[in-house]
Amino acid sequence: MVLHSGAAPAQSTSTKLVPEEIRRYTIEVAGVRVGTMTATRQPLSSTDVRFTLVSDVQVNFLVYHLKVYYKVINQVRNGQLLLSTVEAHTNQGDFSSRTEWKGGHYDIVANQYKHQYRGTETQPITYTVTDMFFGEPRGQQRAFAEYFGDYFQVQPVRSARYHARRDGREDEYQYANGQLVTIIKKNPLKNFIIRQLP
């Protein structure tokens, strides 16, 4: 299978790749640091980019115990998601999700804690939740949630603030100068606050 035209090698040698971008965040509950989150954007060629999102959380409040480690890896070509894998390790077990472009549709399988989904998507996925870490979702009405295998609806609520909603969940994304600085993950017990580290 040919992936590039004959002109691609000459183009890739003359085109400088954008350097890798790394965004680091701390995760807090009730003012206490409970974990970290790291988002990475790594250009692989003039057409291909790998996005990685890693979250590591451990909460111990009286009777409330939570341990969640998850890692999202997105392979993108010319702005289109080709493959997304999510692995999650929690105190409730190990889980995974996979979204793969098959040439005319995506095969989507999500096996997460209290969330099972299998489906297909025929429209190319060009914007994901991980993309929200690398700039404001201006003009985007939805973002593909790799973990769940379906979409968050994205809505601006104020200048540089957006709500992402899905099936009763709501997260708020706050930006400054185009950079994601804070995420508020709404939770019935306590909100999780994700803040960009300086």
C-alpha positions in Angstrom: 0.0 0.0 0.0 1.5 3.4 -1.0 1.1 6.0 1.7 2.8 9.0 0.0 3.1 10.3 -3.4 6.5 10.4 -5.1 6.9 14.1 -4.2 6.5 13.5 -0.4 10.1 12.6 0.5 11.5 15.8 -1.1 8.8 17.8 0.6 9.4 16.3 4.0 13.2 16.9 3.8 12.7 20.6 3.0 9.9 21.1 5.5 11.0 21.6 9.1 8.8 19.8 11.6 7.1 21.9 14.3 8.7 21.0 17.6 7.0 18.7 20.1 4.6 20.5 22.4 4.1 19.4 26.0 1.4 20.8 28.4 1.5 19.8 32.0 -1.4 20.1 34.6 -2.1 19.4 38.2 -5.4 17.8 39.3 -7.0 19.0 42.5 -10.0 18.0 44.5 -11.2 20.3 47.3 -7.9 22.2 47.1 -5.8 19.0 47.5 -3.5 17.8 44.7 -4.5 14.3 43.7 -2.8 13.8 40.4 -1.3 15.0 37.2 -2.2 15.3 33.5 0.2 15.7 30.6 -0.8 16.4 27.0 1.8 16.0 24.2 1.6 16.9 20.5 4.4 15.2 18.5 4.8 15.9 14.8 6.1 12.7 13.0 6.2 14.0 9.5 4.7 16.8 7.3 1.4 14.9 7.4 1.4 12.8 10.6 1.0 13.9 14.2 0.8 11.8 17.4 -1.2 13.2 20.4 -0.8 11.6 23.8 -2.8 12.4 26.9 -1.9 10.8 30.3 -3.8 11.2 33.5 -2.8 9.8 36.8 -5.1 10.3 39.8 -5.2 8.9 43.3 -7.8 10.1 45.8 -8.2 9.0 49.4 -10.9 10.9 51.3 -12.3 8.9 54.3 -14.6 6.3 52.6 -14.0 7.7 49.1 -11.1 6.0 47.3 -10.3 6.5 43.6 -7.4 5.4 41.5 -7.4 6.1 37.8 -4.5 6.0 35.3 -5.4 6.4 31.7 -3.5 7.1 28.5 -4.9 8.2 25.2 -2.8 8.0 22.0 -4.2 9.5 18.8 -2.6 9.1 15.4 -3.6 11.9 13.0 -2.9 12.3 9.3 -3.7 15.5 7.4 -5.9 16.5 10.3 -8.0 13.3 10.4 -7.9 10.8 13.2 -6.7 7.4 12.0 -6.4 5.5 15.3 -7.2 6.3 18.9 -6.4 3.9 21.7 -7.3 4.4 25.4 -6.0 2.3 28.2 -7.4 2.8 31.7 -6.2 1.2 34.9 -8.4 1.8 38.0 -9.3 0.4 41.4 -12.4 -1.0 39.6 -10.3 -2.9 37.0 -8.6 -2.4 33.6 -10.5 -1.0 30.6 -9.8 0.1 27.1 -11.3 2.0 24.0 -10.3 1.8 20.4 -11.4 3.9 17.4 -9.9 3.0 14.0 -10.4 4.4 10.5 -11.0 1.5 8.1 -11.0 3.5 4.9 -14.8 4.3 4.7 -15.8 4.3 8.4 -14.5 4.0 11.9 -14.8 0.9 14.0 -15.4 2.0 17.6 -15.2 -0.2 20.7 -15.3 1.3 24.2 -15.1 -0.9 27.2 -14.9 1.4 30.2 -16.1 1.4 33.7 -19.9 1.5 33.6 -19.8 2.4 29.9 -19.9 -0.1 27.0 -20.2 1.0 23.4 -19.8 -0.5 20.0 -20.5 1.4 16.8 -19.3 2.9 13.6 -18.9 6.4 12.4 -18.7 7.3 8.7 -17.8 11.0 9.0 -14.0 11.7 9.4 -13.1 12.7 12.9 -11.1 15.9 12.8 -11.5 17.3 16.3 -11.1 15.4 19.6 -11.1 16.2 23.3 -7.3 15.9 23.3 -7.2 18.7 20.7 -8.8 21.0 23.2 -5.5 21.0 25.1 -3.7 22.7 22.2 -6.0 25.7 21.5 -9.5 27.1 21.9 -12.2 25.1 20.1 -13.4 28.2 18.2 -16.0 27.2 15.7 -16.1 23.6 16.9 -19.6 22.3 17.9 -18.4 18.9 19.1 -15.3 17.1 20.1 -14.8 13.3 19.8 -14.4 11.8 23.3 -11.8 9.0 22.8 -12.6 7.5 26.2 -16.3 7.1 25.5 -16.1 6.5 21.7 -18.6 9.3 20.9 -19.0 13.1 21.1 -19.1 15.9 23.6 -21.2 18.9 22.5 -19.0 22.0 22.7 -20.6 25.4 23.4 -19.0 28.8 24.2 -20.4 30.3 27.4 -18.2 33.3 27.8 -15.1 34.8 26.3 -12.5 32.0 26.3 -14.8 29.6 28.2 -16.5 26.5 26.8 -18.8 23.8 28.1 -18.4 20.3 26.9 -21.5 18.1 27.6 -22.2 14.5 27.1 -24.9 12.3 28.6 -25.3 14.3 31.8 -21.6 15.1 32.2 -20.4 18.6 32.0 -16.8 19.9 31.9 -15.8 23.6 31.6 -12.6 24.5 29.6 -11.0 27.9 30.3 -8.4 29.5 28.1 -6.0 32.5 28.3 -4.2 33.8 25.2 -5.4 30.7 23.4 -3.8 28.3 26.0 -5.9 25.9 28.0 -5.3 27.0 31.7 -8.1 25.3 33.6 -10.7 22.4 33.3 -13.5 22.0 35.8 -14.8 18.5 35.7 -18.2 18.5 37.4 -18.7 15.7 39.8 -21.6 15.0 42.2 -19.2 14.5 45.1 -16.5 17.0 44.4 -15.4 18.8 41.3 -12.0 18.0 39.8 -10.0 21.0 38.9 -7.2 20.6 36.4 -4.8 23.6 36.3 -1.9 24.2 33.9 1.4 24.2 35.6 3.7 27.2 35.1 
